[in-house]
Amino acid sequence: VQVAESGGGLVQPGGSLRLSCAASGFILSRYDMRWYRQAPGKERELVATFSSVGGTTIYADSVKGRFTISTDNAKNTVYLQMNSLKLEDTAVYYCIVPTRGLRGQGTQVTVSS
């Protein structure tokens, strides 16, 4: 039972990335999913939440309108589409399943010119 992130990398300001979080050993759609990020020297920040009830999505003000969380039940995967990236989006991004106590290893996103 685990989740694993992928899709991070180096991108210029204004660019886009799509992060993936693949779940194994359990059915992702039955649980709330969250994306967090943590930048060096900063506290962990909750970026986006996907609710298993009704598919409600919630975003931090810092990413609202630029990031989109979504799921693909057939692939048992949750995504974080990140557009209009800014320097301050640089961080390690983690997907978390709170009610299962699961967290991936993280994927580094670096926004730099």
Buried (B, 14 or more C-beta within 10 A) or exposed (E): EBBBBBBBEEBEEEEEBEBBBBBEEBEBBEBBBBBBBBBEEEEEBEBBBBEBEEEEEEBBEEBEEBBBBBBEEEEBBBBBBBBEBEEEBBBBBBBBBEEBEBBBEBBEBBBEE
